[in-house]
């Protein structure tokens, strides 16, 4: 058993004793119960009002009705959607090095700052690190984040550090990339090629080589448009079924046929072959005059993602739900966009335990409100499409614990008796719960700052300057 597992057992035992229970069997059957919400779980074909029970960080039951008395904490989710924790398939979160103008540095963002408030519990870093610096990324970001951070390894060994690195054909090593990915199954879940400006096919073929070695998909950000490597050939011959084409609505590489204003032959052959298409909005990869005609023609995304980084987060792209709202404005339904943020991305990265609420799977849950009104949504060119619907995250549960609660729906009024035993609150929330009548001036316990690591710390990446990039 891991150190963390032993600690959890010890904490559970102490909580039983502190609650005056003779044994852990005296505790309720469930830690947390989400009641009367509209459950959307495409993988398990659930689309109805149901209750979701959680125990020890796992989904314990999903049923039409579960008694409140069976849980330490029950939460009324009437009128809200209860979904699997959202998966953002394309982000950049390797923010720890401080390297200037680099996605392996200060162009990335810290994951926990942007995830839970939008219902996202899992992100996939899309190629910020390569096989050379992945161990540093793992130690400083993956191992220290409350968000589940997975990675697609850049085919460039140095990672996404600017044109001088990303155009370096000599650092595109499919064998080394595949070997590194094979060391971390379930953490490295793909290979990424991005931003390449040259005419050669080497980045894409080496990425596929690495994907074959590690049995993982390849995601392509196709970089500069070159007549020597047309999009049709990439999607028809170089990529495999199950690989991923991101930035599908950018229009920068021939996604839209300019004569017919419909999906190009490249997009059609890619879909026919089983290539997955991902939104990857970013700061410069989503245009209304591309997305609208493609959607009108029925070319919907397989997955909705942000391409989150410092220049996208406050521009046309705000966050994962904002991108979903844009797809709603283009005609998709709520169940469709939820599926494209849960079951679909989980399938694309071959992580069957994620993106659904099957009993025994990790208890990552988002509780979302659908608002109606007048809203404006902006693309990469700072033009607006108006919409009448908007998703807001009310509650996020990660690993069975409440990690975000927008309006305090899990809490009690400050001047009323608690509805659940405060001594047992650590079973269902990461936040401190004060017993009724306790002094407002009681010093809260100091959180344990200790962190376990899988391996010794490698040296930090040098903070060298790299040419800037836009996405």
TORDREN-672730 format. One record per residue (C-alpha): residue number from 1; residue in three letters; y, x, z. Coordinates in steps of 0.5 Angstrom, whole numbers. Each point is the difference from the previous one (the first is absolute). Layout:
<recs>
nr=NUM; rest=Ala; Y=Y; X=X; Z=Z;
...
</recs>
This chain:
<recs>
nr=1; rest=Unk; Y=0; X=0; Z=0;
nr=2; rest=Unk; Y=7; X=2; Z=-2;
nr=3; rest=Unk; Y=5; X=2; Z=6;
nr=4; rest=Unk; Y=4; X=-6; Z=-2;
nr=5; rest=Unk; Y=-6; X=-4; Z=1;
nr=6; rest=Unk; Y=-2; X=3; Z=7;
nr=7; rest=Unk; Y=8; X=-2; Z=2;
nr=8; rest=Unk; Y=-1; X=-7; Z=-3;
nr=9; rest=Unk; Y=-6; X=-1; Z=4;
nr=10; rest=Unk; Y=3; X=3; Z=7;
nr=11; rest=Unk; Y=7; X=-4; Z=-1;
nr=12; rest=Unk; Y=-4; X=-7; Z=-1;
nr=13; rest=Unk; Y=-4; X=2; Z=6;
nr=14; rest=Unk; Y=6; X=1; Z=4;
nr=15; rest=Unk; Y=3; X=-6; Z=-2;
nr=16; rest=Unk; Y=-6; X=-4; Z=2;
nr=17; rest=Unk; Y=1; X=3; Z=7;
nr=18; rest=Unk; Y=7; X=-1; Z=0;
nr=19; rest=Unk; Y=0; X=-7; Z=-2;
nr=20; rest=Unk; Y=-5; X=-1; Z=6;
nr=21; rest=Unk; Y=-6; X=-2; Z=-5;
nr=22; rest=Unk; Y=-7; X=2; Z=3;
nr=23; rest=Unk; Y=-2; X=2; Z=-7;
nr=24; rest=Unk; Y=3; X=0; Z=-7;
nr=25; rest=Unk; Y=-4; X=-6; Z=-1;
nr=26; rest=Unk; Y=5; X=-4; Z=4;
nr=27; rest=Unk; Y=5; X=1; Z=-6;
nr=28; rest=Unk; Y=1; X=-5; Z=-5;
nr=29; rest=Unk; Y=-4; X=1; Z=-6;
nr=30; rest=Unk; Y=6; X=2; Z=-5;
nr=31; rest=Unk; Y=6; X=4; Z=2;
nr=32; rest=Unk; Y=5; X=-4; Z=-5;
nr=33; rest=Unk; Y=-1; X=-7; Z=-4;
nr=34; rest=Unk; Y=5; X=-2; Z=-6;
nr=35; rest=Unk; Y=-1; X=-7; Z=0;
nr=36; rest=Unk; Y=2; X=-5; Z=-5;
nr=37; rest=Unk; Y=3; X=4; Z=-6;
nr=38; rest=Unk; Y=-2; X=0; Z=-7;
nr=39; rest=Unk; Y=-5; X=5; Z=-1;
nr=40; rest=Unk; Y=0; X=3; Z=-7;
nr=41; rest=Unk; Y=-6; X=5; Z=-1;
nr=42; rest=Unk; Y=-1; X=1; Z=-7;
nr=43; rest=Unk; Y=-6; X=4; Z=1;
nr=44; rest=Unk; Y=-4; X=-5; Z=4;
nr=45; rest=Unk; Y=3; X=-6; Z=-3;
nr=46; rest=Unk; Y=4; X=-3; Z=5;
nr=47; rest=Unk; Y=6; X=-4; Z=-1;
nr=48; rest=Unk; Y=1; X=-5; Z=5;
nr=49; rest=Unk; Y=3; X=-1; Z=7;
nr=50; rest=Unk; Y=-5; X=4; Z=5;
nr=51; rest=Unk; Y=0; X=4; Z=7;
nr=52; rest=Unk; Y=-1; X=8; Z=0;
nr=53; rest=Unk; Y=-3; X=3; Z=6;
nr=54; rest=Unk; Y=0; X=7; Z=1;
nr=55; rest=Unk; Y=-4; X=5; Z=5;
nr=56; rest=Unk; Y=0; X=7; Z=1;
nr=57; rest=Unk; Y=4; X=2; Z=-6;
nr=58; rest=Unk; Y=-4; X=-4; Z=-5;
nr=59; rest=Unk; Y=0; X=-7; Z=-3;
nr=60; rest=Unk; Y=-5; X=-4; Z=5;
nr=61; rest=Unk; Y=0; X=-7; Z=-3;
nr=62; rest=Unk; Y=4; X=-4; Z=-5;
nr=63; rest=Unk; Y=-1; X=-8; Z=1;
nr=64; rest=Unk; Y=3; X=-7; Z=-1;
nr=65; rest=Unk; Y=1; X=0; Z=7;
nr=66; rest=Unk; Y=-1; X=5; Z=6;
nr=67; rest=Unk; Y=2; X=-2; Z=7;
nr=68; rest=Unk; Y=6; X=3; Z=3;
nr=69; rest=Unk; Y=-4; X=2; Z=7;
nr=70; rest=Unk; Y=-4; X=4; Z=-4;
nr=71; rest=Unk; Y=5; X=6; Z=-1;
nr=72; rest=Unk; Y=5; X=4; Z=5;
nr=73; rest=Unk; Y=5; X=-2; Z=-5;
nr=74; rest=Unk; Y=1; X=-6; Z=-5;
nr=75; rest=Unk; Y=6; X=0; Z=-5;
nr=76; rest=Unk; Y=2; X=-7; Z=-3;
nr=77; rest=Unk; Y=1; X=2; Z=-8;
nr=78; rest=Unk; Y=1; X=-7; Z=-2;
nr=79; rest=Unk; Y=4; X=0; Z=-7;
nr=80; rest=Unk; Y=-1; X=7; Z=-1;
nr=81; rest=Unk; Y=-5; X=4; Z=-5;
nr=82; rest=Unk; Y=-5; X=5; Z=4;
nr=83; rest=Unk; Y=-3; X=5; Z=-5;
nr=84; rest=Unk; Y=-3; X=7; Z=0;
nr=85; rest=Unk; Y=4; X=5; Z=2;
nr=86; rest=Unk; Y=4; X=2; Z=-7;
nr=87; rest=Unk; Y=-2; X=6; Z=-4;
nr=88; rest=Unk; Y=6; X=4; Z=-3;
nr=89; rest=Unk; Y=-4; X=4; Z=-6;
nr=90; rest=Unk; Y=6; X=5; Z=-2;
nr=91; rest=Unk; Y=5; X=3; Z=5;
nr=92; rest=Unk; Y=2; X=7; Z=2;
nr=93; rest=Unk; Y=0; X=2; Z=7;
nr=94; rest=Unk; Y=-1; X=7; Z=1;
nr=95; rest=Unk; Y=7; X=1; Z=3;
nr=96; rest=Unk; Y=-2; X=5; Z=5;
nr=97; rest=Unk; Y=2; X=7; Z=-3;
nr=98; rest=Unk; Y=7; X=-1; Z=-1;
nr=99; rest=Unk; Y=0; X=3; Z=-7;
nr=100; rest=Unk; Y=6; X=-2; Z=-4;
nr=101; rest=Unk; Y=-1; X=-5; Z=-6;
nr=102; rest=Unk; Y=-7; X=0; Z=0;
nr=103; rest=Unk; Y=-5; X=-6; Z=1;
nr=104; rest=Unk; Y=-4; X=5; Z=5;
nr=105; rest=Unk; Y=7; X=0; Z=4;
nr=106; rest=Unk; Y=6; X=-4; Z=1;
nr=107; rest=Unk; Y=-1; X=-4; Z=-6;
nr=108; rest=Unk; Y=-6; X=-4; Z=4;
nr=109; rest=Unk; Y=1; X=-4; Z=6;
nr=110; rest=Unk; Y=-3; X=-1; Z=6;
nr=111; rest=Unk; Y=-6; X=-5; Z=0;
nr=112; rest=Unk; Y=1; X=-4; Z=6;
nr=113; rest=Unk; Y=7; X=-1; Z=-1;
nr=114; rest=Unk; Y=-1; X=-5; Z=-6;
nr=115; rest=Unk; Y=-7; X=-3; Z=1;
nr=116; rest=Unk; Y=-1; X=-5; Z=6;
nr=117; rest=Unk; Y=6; X=-3; Z=-1;
nr=118; rest=Unk; Y=-2; X=-3; Z=-7;
nr=119; rest=Unk; Y=-7; X=-1; Z=2;
nr=120; rest=Unk; Y=-3; X=6; Z=-3;
nr=121; rest=Unk; Y=-5; X=4; Z=4;
nr=122; rest=Unk; Y=-3; X=5; Z=-5;
nr=123; rest=Unk; Y=4; X=4; Z=-5;
nr=124; rest=Unk; Y=-3; X=5; Z=-6;
nr=125; rest=Unk; Y=4; X=6; Z=-1;
nr=126; rest=Unk; Y=0; X=1; Z=-7;
nr=127; rest=Unk; Y=0; X=7; Z=-1;
nr=128; rest=Unk; Y=5; X=3; Z=4;
nr=129; rest=Unk; Y=-5; X=5; Z=2;
nr=130; rest=Unk; Y=-5; X=4; Z=-4;
nr=131; rest=Unk; Y=-6; X=4; Z=2;
nr=132; rest=Unk; Y=4; X=6; Z=3;
nr=133; rest=Unk; Y=4; X=-4; Z=5;
nr=134; rest=Unk; Y=-4; X=-6; Z=1;
nr=135; rest=Unk; Y=-2; X=3; Z=7;
nr=136; rest=Unk; Y=7; X=1; Z=2;
nr=137; rest=Unk; Y=1; X=-8; Z=-2;
nr=138; rest=Unk; Y=-6; X=-2; Z=4;
nr=139; rest=Unk; Y=2; X=3; Z=6;
nr=140; rest=Unk; Y=8; X=-1; Z=0;
nr=141; rest=Unk; Y=-1; X=-7; Z=-3;
nr=142; rest=Unk; Y=-6; X=-4; Z=-1;
nr=143; rest=Unk; Y=-3; X=2; Z=7;
nr=144; rest=Unk; Y=7; X=-1; Z=4;
nr=145; rest=Unk; Y=1; X=-7; Z=-3;
nr=146; rest=Unk; Y=-1; X=-7; Z=3;
nr=147; rest=Unk; Y=-1; X=-2; Z=-8;
nr=148; rest=Unk; Y=-6; X=1; Z=-3;
nr=149; rest=Unk; Y=2; X=5; Z=-5;
nr=150; rest=Unk; Y=-5; X=2; Z=-6;
nr=151; rest=Unk; Y=1; X=5; Z=-5;
nr=152; rest=Unk; Y=0; X=1; Z=-8;
nr=153; rest=Unk; Y=0; X=7; Z=-1;
nr=154; rest=Unk; Y=4; X=3; Z=-5;
nr=155; rest=Unk; Y=-3; X=4; Z=-6;
nr=156; rest=Unk; Y=5; X=5; Z=1;
nr=157; rest=Unk; Y=-2; X=4; Z=6;
nr=158; rest=Unk; Y=7; X=1; Z=3;
nr=159; rest=Unk; Y=1; X=-7; Z=0;
nr=160; rest=Unk; Y=6; X=-4; Z=-3;
nr=161; rest=Unk; Y=5; X=5; Z=1;
nr=162; rest=Unk; Y=5; X=0; Z=-6;
nr=163; rest=Unk; Y=-1; X=1; Z=-7;
nr=164; rest=Unk; Y=-1; X=7; Z=0;
nr=165; rest=Unk; Y=-7; X=-1; Z=4;
nr=166; rest=Unk; Y=-2; X=-7; Z=-3;
nr=167; rest=Unk; Y=1; X=3; Z=-7;
nr=168; rest=Unk; Y=-4; X=6; Z=2;
nr=169; rest=Unk; Y=-7; X=0; Z=-4;
nr=170; rest=Unk; Y=-3; X=6; Z=4;
nr=171; rest=Unk; Y=0; X=-4; Z=6;
nr=172; rest=Unk; Y=-4; X=-6; Z=-2;
nr=173; rest=Unk; Y=-7; X=1; Z=2;
nr=174; rest=Unk; Y=-4; X=-6; Z=0;
nr=175; rest=Unk; Y=-6; X=4; Z=3;
nr=176; rest=Unk; Y=4; X=2; Z=6;
nr=177; rest=Unk; Y=3; X=-7; Z=1;
nr=178; rest=Unk; Y=-6; X=-3; Z=0;
nr=179; rest=Unk; Y=-3; X=4; Z=5;
nr=180; rest=Unk; Y=6; X=-1; Z=5;
nr=181; rest=Unk; Y=-1; X=-7; Z=-1;
nr=182; rest=Unk; Y=-7; X=0; Z=1;
nr=183; rest=Unk; Y=1; X=3; Z=7;
nr=184; rest=Unk; Y=4; X=-6; Z=2;
nr=185; rest=Unk; Y=-4; X=-6; Z=-3;
nr=186; rest=Unk; Y=4; X=-7; Z=2;
nr=187; rest=Unk; Y=6; X=4; Z=2;
nr=188; rest=Unk; Y=1; X=3; Z=-7;
nr=189; rest=Unk; Y=-1; X=-6; Z=-5;
nr=190; rest=Unk; Y=3; X=2; Z=-6;
nr=191; rest=Unk; Y=3; X=5; Z=-5;
nr=192; rest=Unk; Y=7; X=0; Z=-3;
nr=193; rest=Unk; Y=3; X=3; Z=-6;
nr=194; rest=Unk; Y=8; X=-1; Z=0;
nr=195; rest=Unk; Y=6; X=2; Z=-3;
nr=196; rest=Unk; Y=-3; X=5; Z=-5;
nr=197; rest=Unk; Y=5; X=1; Z=-6;
nr=198; rest=Unk; Y=-4; X=4; Z=-5;
nr=199; rest=Unk; Y=-4; X=-2; Z=-6;
nr=200; rest=Unk; Y=-7; X=2; Z=3;
nr=201; rest=Unk; Y=-6; X=-4; Z=2;
nr=202; rest=Unk; Y=-2; X=5; Z=6;
nr=203; rest=Unk; Y=3; X=-4; Z=6;
nr=204; rest=Unk; Y=-4; X=-6; Z=-2;
nr=205; rest=Unk; Y=-6; X=3; Z=-2;
nr=206; rest=Unk; Y=0; X=4; Z=6;
nr=207; rest=Unk; Y=1; X=-6; Z=5;
nr=208; rest=Unk; Y=-6; X=-3; Z=-3;
nr=209; rest=Unk; Y=-4; X=6; Z=1;
nr=210; rest=Unk; Y=2; X=0; Z=7;
nr=211; rest=Unk; Y=-1; X=-8; Z=1;
nr=212; rest=Unk; Y=-7; X=1; Z=-3;
nr=213; rest=Unk; Y=-2; X=5; Z=5;
nr=214; rest=Unk; Y=3; X=-4; Z=6;
nr=215; rest=Unk; Y=-2; X=-7; Z=-3;
nr=216; rest=Unk; Y=7; X=-2; Z=1;
nr=217; rest=Unk; Y=5; X=-3; Z=-5;
nr=218; rest=Unk; Y=6; X=3; Z=-3;
nr=219; rest=Unk; Y=7; X=-3; Z=0;
nr=220; rest=Unk; Y=5; X=2; Z=-6;
nr=221; rest=Unk; Y=7; X=0; Z=0;
nr=222; rest=Unk; Y=1; X=2; Z=-7;
nr=223; rest=Unk; Y=6; X=4; Z=1;
nr=224; rest=Unk; Y=4; X=2; Z=-7;
nr=225; rest=Unk; Y=-2; X=-4; Z=-6;
nr=226; rest=Unk; Y=-2; X=5; Z=-5;
nr=227; rest=Unk; Y=-3; X=-2; Z=-7;
nr=228; rest=Unk; Y=-5; X=5; Z=1;
nr=229; rest=Unk; Y=-4; X=-4; Z=5;
nr=230; rest=Unk; Y=2; X=-7; Z=-1;
nr=231; rest=Unk; Y=-2; X=-6; Z=5;
nr=232; rest=Unk; Y=-5; X=-3; Z=-4;
nr=233; rest=Unk; Y=-4; X=7; Z=0;
nr=234; rest=Unk; Y=0; X=0; Z=7;
nr=235; rest=Unk; Y=-2; X=-7; Z=2;
nr=236; rest=Unk; Y=-5; X=0; Z=-6;
nr=237; rest=Unk; Y=-4; X=7; Z=1;
nr=238; rest=Unk; Y=3; X=4; Z=5;
nr=239; rest=Unk; Y=-1; X=-4; Z=6;
nr=240; rest=Unk; Y=-6; X=-4; Z=3;
nr=241; rest=Unk; Y=-1; X=-7; Z=2;
nr=242; rest=Unk; Y=3; X=-1; Z=7;
nr=243; rest=Unk; Y=5; X=6; Z=-1;
nr=244; rest=Unk; Y=7; X=-3; Z=2;
nr=245; rest=Unk; Y=6; X=0; Z=-4;
nr=246; rest=Unk; Y=7; X=-1; Z=4;
nr=247; rest=Unk; Y=7; X=-1; Z=-2;
nr=248; rest=Unk; Y=-3; X=-6; Z=-5;
nr=249; rest=Unk; Y=7; X=-3; Z=0;
nr=250; rest=Unk; Y=4; X=6; Z=-2;
nr=251; rest=Unk; Y=0; X=-1; Z=-7;
nr=252; rest=Unk; Y=2; X=7; Z=-1;
nr=253; rest=Unk; Y=-7; X=2; Z=-3;
nr=254; rest=Unk; Y=-2; X=-5; Z=-5;
nr=255; rest=Unk; Y=-2; X=-6; Z=5;
nr=256; rest=Unk; Y=3; X=-5; Z=-4;
nr=257; rest=Unk; Y=0; X=-1; Z=-7;
nr=258; rest=Unk; Y=7; X=0; Z=-3;
nr=259; rest=Unk; Y=-1; X=-4; Z=-6;
nr=260; rest=Unk; Y=-4; X=-6; Z=3;
nr=261; rest=Unk; Y=3; X=1; Z=7;
nr=262; rest=Unk; Y=-8; X=-1; Z=3;
nr=263; rest=Unk; Y=-4; X=5; Z=3;
nr=264; rest=Unk; Y=-1; X=6; Z=-4;
nr=265; rest=Unk; Y=-7; X=2; Z=-3;
nr=266; rest=Unk; Y=-1; X=6; Z=5;
nr=267; rest=Unk; Y=1; X=-5; Z=6;
nr=268; rest=Unk; Y=-5; X=-5; Z=-4;
nr=269; rest=Unk; Y=-5; X=5; Z=-1;
nr=270; rest=Unk; Y=0; X=3; Z=7;
nr=271; rest=Unk; Y=-1; X=-7; Z=3;
nr=272; rest=Unk; Y=-6; X=-1; Z=-4;
nr=273; rest=Unk; Y=-3; X=6; Z=2;
nr=274; rest=Unk; Y=1; X=-1; Z=7;
nr=275; rest=Unk; Y=6; X=4; Z=2;
nr=276; rest=Unk; Y=4; X=-3; Z=6;
nr=277; rest=Unk; Y=8; X=-1; Z=-1;
nr=278; rest=Unk; Y=4; X=1; Z=6;
nr=279; rest=Unk; Y=7; X=-2; Z=1;
nr=280; rest=Unk; Y=3; X=7; Z=3;
nr=281; rest=Unk; Y=7; X=-3; Z=0;
nr=282; rest=Unk; Y=4; X=6; Z=3;
nr=283; rest=Unk; Y=7; X=2; Z=-2;
nr=284; rest=Unk; Y=-1; X=0; Z=-7;
nr=285; rest=Unk; Y=-6; X=-3; Z=-2;
nr=286; rest=Unk; Y=1; X=-8; Z=0;
nr=287; rest=Unk; Y=4; X=-3; Z=-5;
nr=288; rest=Unk; Y=1; X=-8; Z=-1;
nr=289; rest=Unk; Y=0; X=1; Z=-8;
nr=290; rest=Unk; Y=-7; X=3; Z=1;
nr=291; rest=Unk; Y=-3; X=-4; Z=5;
nr=292; rest=Unk; Y=2; X=-7; Z=-2;
nr=293; rest=Unk; Y=-3; X=0; Z=-7;
nr=294; rest=Unk; Y=-6; X=4; Z=3;
nr=295; rest=Unk; Y=-1; X=-6; Z=5;
nr=296; rest=Unk; Y=2; X=-5; Z=-5;
nr=297; rest=Unk; Y=-6; X=2; Z=-4;
nr=298; rest=Unk; Y=-5; X=0; Z=6;
nr=299; rest=Unk; Y=0; X=8; Z=1;
nr=300; rest=Unk; Y=0; X=-1; Z=8;
nr=301; rest=Unk; Y=-1; X=6; Z=4;
nr=302; rest=Unk; Y=-6; X=2; Z=4;
nr=303; rest=Unk; Y=4; X=3; Z=5;
nr=304; rest=Unk; Y=7; X=-1; Z=3;
nr=305; rest=Unk; Y=3; X=7; Z=3;
nr=306; rest=Unk; Y=6; X=3; Z=2;
nr=307; rest=Unk; Y=1; X=7; Z=-2;
nr=308; rest=Unk; Y=3; X=1; Z=6;
nr=309; rest=Unk; Y=5; X=6; Z=1;
nr=310; rest=Unk; Y=7; X=1; Z=2;
nr=311; rest=Unk; Y=3; X=-2; Z=-7;
nr=312; rest=Unk; Y=-4; X=-6; Z=0;
nr=313; rest=Unk; Y=0; X=-3; Z=7;
nr=314; rest=Unk; Y=8; X=-3; Z=0;
nr=315; rest=Unk; Y=1; X=-1; Z=-8;
nr=316; rest=Unk; Y=-4; X=-5; Z=-4;
nr=317; rest=Unk; Y=-6; X=1; Z=4;
nr=318; rest=Unk; Y=0; X=-2; Z=7;
nr=319; rest=Unk; Y=-7; X=0; Z=2;
nr=320; rest=Unk; Y=-7; X=-3; Z=-1;
nr=321; rest=Unk; Y=2; X=-7; Z=1;
nr=322; rest=Unk; Y=6; X=1; Z=-4;
nr=323; rest=Unk; Y=-4; X=2; Z=-6;
nr=324; rest=Unk; Y=-5; X=-6; Z=1;
nr=325; rest=Unk; Y=6; X=-5; Z=0;
nr=326; rest=Unk; Y=2; X=3; Z=-7;
nr=327; rest=Unk; Y=-7; X=-2; Z=-2;
nr=328; rest=Unk; Y=1; X=-7; Z=3;
nr=329; rest=Unk; Y=7; X=-1; Z=-3;
nr=330; rest=Unk; Y=-4; X=2; Z=-7;
nr=331; rest=Unk; Y=-5; X=-6; Z=1;
nr=332; rest=Unk; Y=-6; X=3; Z=4;
nr=333; rest=Unk; Y=-2; X=-4; Z=6;
nr=334; rest=Unk; Y=-1; X=2; Z=8;
nr=335; rest=Unk; Y=-7; X=1; Z=0;
nr=336; rest=Unk; Y=0; X=4; Z=-7;
nr=337; rest=Unk; Y=5; X=5; Z=3;
nr=338; rest=Unk; Y=-3; X=1; Z=7;
nr=339; rest=Unk; Y=-7; X=1; Z=-4;
nr=340; rest=Unk; Y=4; X=6; Z=-4;
nr=341; rest=Unk; Y=2; X=3; Z=7;
nr=342; rest=Unk; Y=-6; X=-1; Z=3;
nr=343; rest=Unk; Y=-7; X=-1; Z=-3;
nr=344; rest=Unk; Y=2; X=3; Z=-7;
nr=345; rest=Unk; Y=3; X=7; Z=3;
nr=346; rest=Unk; Y=-6; X=1; Z=4;
nr=347; rest=Unk; Y=-5; X=-1; Z=-6;
nr=348; rest=Unk; Y=4; X=5; Z=-4;
nr=349; rest=Unk; Y=-1; X=5; Z=6;
nr=350; rest=Unk; Y=-7; X=-2; Z=1;
nr=351; rest=Unk; Y=2; X=-1; Z=8;
nr=352; rest=Unk; Y=-4; X=-7; Z=1;
nr=353; rest=Unk; Y=1; X=0; Z=7;
nr=354; rest=Unk; Y=8; X=-1; Z=-1;
nr=355; rest=Unk; Y=4; X=-6; Z=-3;
nr=356; rest=Unk; Y=-5; X=-5; Z=2;
nr=357; rest=Unk; Y=-1; X=-4; Z=7;
nr=358; rest=Unk; Y=-8; X=1; Z=0;
nr=359; rest=Unk; Y=-3; X=0; Z=7;
nr=360; rest=Unk; Y=-1; X=7; Z=2;
nr=361; rest=Unk; Y=6; X=3; Z=-4;
nr=362; rest=Unk; Y=6; X=3; Z=3;
nr=363; rest=Unk; Y=4; X=-5; Z=3;
nr=364; rest=Unk; Y=7; X=1; Z=-5;
nr=365; rest=Unk; Y=3; X=-6; Z=0;
nr=366; rest=Unk; Y=7; X=-3; Z=-3;
nr=367; rest=Unk; Y=3; X=-6; Z=2;
nr=368; rest=Unk; Y=5; X=-2; Z=-6;
nr=369; rest=Unk; Y=5; X=-6; Z=0;
nr=370; rest=Unk; Y=2; X=-3; Z=-7;
nr=371; rest=Unk; Y=8; X=-1; Z=0;
nr=372; rest=Unk; Y=3; X=-5; Z=-5;
nr=373; rest=Unk; Y=7; X=1; Z=-2;
nr=374; rest=Unk; Y=4; X=4; Z=-5;
nr=375; rest=Unk; Y=-1; X=7; Z=-1;
nr=376; rest=Unk; Y=1; X=6; Z=-5;
nr=377; rest=Unk; Y=-4; X=5; Z=-2;
nr=378; rest=Unk; Y=2; X=7; Z=-3;
nr=379; rest=Unk; Y=-3; X=4; Z=-5;
nr=380; rest=Unk; Y=0; X=8; Z=-2;
nr=381; rest=Unk; Y=6; X=-2; Z=-4;
nr=382; rest=Unk; Y=4; X=-4; Z=5;
nr=383; rest=Unk; Y=-1; X=-6; Z=-3;
nr=384; rest=Unk; Y=-2; X=-6; Z=4;
nr=385; rest=Unk; Y=-5; X=-6; Z=-1;
nr=386; rest=Unk; Y=1; X=-6; Z=5;
nr=387; rest=Unk; Y=-6; X=-3; Z=4;
nr=388; rest=Unk; Y=-1; X=-6; Z=4;
nr=389; rest=Unk; Y=-6; X=4; Z=5;
nr=390; rest=Unk; Y=0; X=6; Z=4;
nr=391; rest=Unk; Y=-5; X=2; Z=5;
nr=392; rest=Unk; Y=2; X=3; Z=7;
nr=393; rest=Unk; Y=-5; X=3; Z=5;
nr=394; rest=Unk; Y=0; X=-3; Z=6;
nr=395; rest=Unk; Y=-6; X=4; Z=4;
nr=396; rest=Unk; Y=-4; X=6; Z=-2;
nr=397; rest=Unk; Y=-7; X=2; Z=3;
nr=398; rest=Unk; Y=-3; X=7; Z=-1;
nr=399; rest=Unk; Y=-6; X=2; Z=3;
nr=400; rest=Unk; Y=0; X=-7; Z=4;
nr=401; rest=Unk; Y=6; X=2; Z=4;
nr=402; rest=Unk; Y=7; X=-4; Z=-2;
nr=403; rest=Unk; Y=5; X=6; Z=-2;
nr=404; rest=Unk; Y=5; X=-4; Z=-3;
nr=405; rest=Unk; Y=3; X=-7; Z=2;
nr=406; rest=Unk; Y=6; X=-2; Z=-3;
nr=407; rest=Unk; Y=2; X=-6; Z=4;
nr=408; rest=Unk; Y=-4; X=1; Z=6;
nr=409; rest=Unk; Y=-5; X=-5; Z=-2;
nr=410; rest=Unk; Y=-6; X=3; Z=5;
nr=411; rest=Unk; Y=5; X=1; Z=6;
nr=412; rest=Unk; Y=2; X=-5; Z=5;
nr=413; rest=Unk; Y=7; X=-2; Z=3;
nr=414; rest=Unk; Y=3; X=5; Z=4;
nr=415; rest=Unk; Y=1; X=-5; Z=6;
nr=416; rest=Unk; Y=-7; X=-4; Z=-1;
nr=417; rest=Unk; Y=-7; X=2; Z=3;
nr=418; rest=Unk; Y=-4; X=4; Z=-5;
nr=419; rest=Unk; Y=-5; X=-4; Z=-4;
nr=420; rest=Unk; Y=-5; X=6; Z=0;
nr=421; rest=Unk; Y=-2; X=5; Z=5;
nr=422; rest=Unk; Y=5; X=6; Z=0;
nr=423; rest=Unk; Y=-5; X=5; Z=2;
nr=424; rest=Unk; Y=-4; X=-1; Z=-6;
nr=425; rest=Unk; Y=5; X=0; Z=-5;
nr=426; rest=Unk; Y=-2; X=7; Z=-2;
nr=427; rest=Unk; Y=-6; X=-4; Z=-3;
nr=428; rest=Unk; Y=5; X=-3; Z=-6;
nr=429; rest=Unk; Y=6; X=3; Z=0;
nr=430; rest=Unk; Y=4; X=7; Z=0;
nr=431; rest=Unk; Y=6; X=-2; Z=3;
nr=432; rest=Unk; Y=1; X=-1; Z=8;
nr=433; rest=Unk; Y=-1; X=-6; Z=3;
nr=434; rest=Unk; Y=4; X=-1; Z=7;
nr=435; rest=Unk; Y=-4; X=-5; Z=5;
nr=436; rest=Unk; Y=4; X=-6; Z=2;
nr=437; rest=Unk; Y=5; X=1; Z=6;
nr=438; rest=Unk; Y=0; X=8; Z=-1;
nr=439; rest=Unk; Y=7; X=3; Z=1;
nr=440; rest=Unk; Y=4; X=1; Z=-7;
nr=441; rest=Unk; Y=1; X=8; Z=3;
nr=442; rest=Unk; Y=-8; X=2; Z=0;
nr=443; rest=Unk; Y=0; X=6; Z=-4;
nr=444; rest=Unk; Y=-5; X=-1; Z=-5;
nr=445; rest=Unk; Y=-6; X=4; Z=-1;
nr=446; rest=Unk; Y=1; X=7; Z=-4;
nr=447; rest=Unk; Y=-5; X=-1; Z=-6;
nr=448; rest=Unk; Y=-5; X=5; Z=-1;
nr=449; rest=Unk; Y=3; X=5; Z=-5;
nr=450; rest=Unk; Y=-7; X=4; Z=-1;
nr=451; rest=Unk; Y=-2; X=0; Z=-7;
nr=452; rest=Unk; Y=-7; X=2; Z=-2;
nr=453; rest=Unk; Y=-1; X=4; Z=-7;
nr=454; rest=Unk; Y=-6; X=2; Z=-4;
nr=455; rest=Unk; Y=2; X=7; Z=-1;
nr=456; rest=Unk; Y=5; X=5; Z=2;
nr=457; rest=Unk; Y=7; X=0; Z=-3;
nr=458; rest=Unk; Y=1; X=4; Z=-7;
nr=459; rest=Unk; Y=6; X=3; Z=-1;
nr=460; rest=Unk; Y=6; X=-5; Z=-2;
nr=461; rest=Unk; Y=2; X=0; Z=-8;
nr=462; rest=Unk; Y=6; X=5; Z=-1;
nr=463; rest=Unk; Y=6; X=-4; Z=-1;
nr=464; rest=Unk; Y=1; X=3; Z=-7;
nr=465; rest=Unk; Y=5; X=-4; Z=-5;
nr=466; rest=Unk; Y=-3; X=-4; Z=-5;
nr=467; rest=Unk; Y=3; X=-3; Z=-6;
nr=468; rest=Unk; Y=2; X=-8; Z=1;
nr=469; rest=Unk; Y=-4; X=-6; Z=-3;
nr=470; rest=Unk; Y=1; X=-7; Z=-1;
nr=471; rest=Unk; Y=-5; X=-5; Z=0;
</recs>
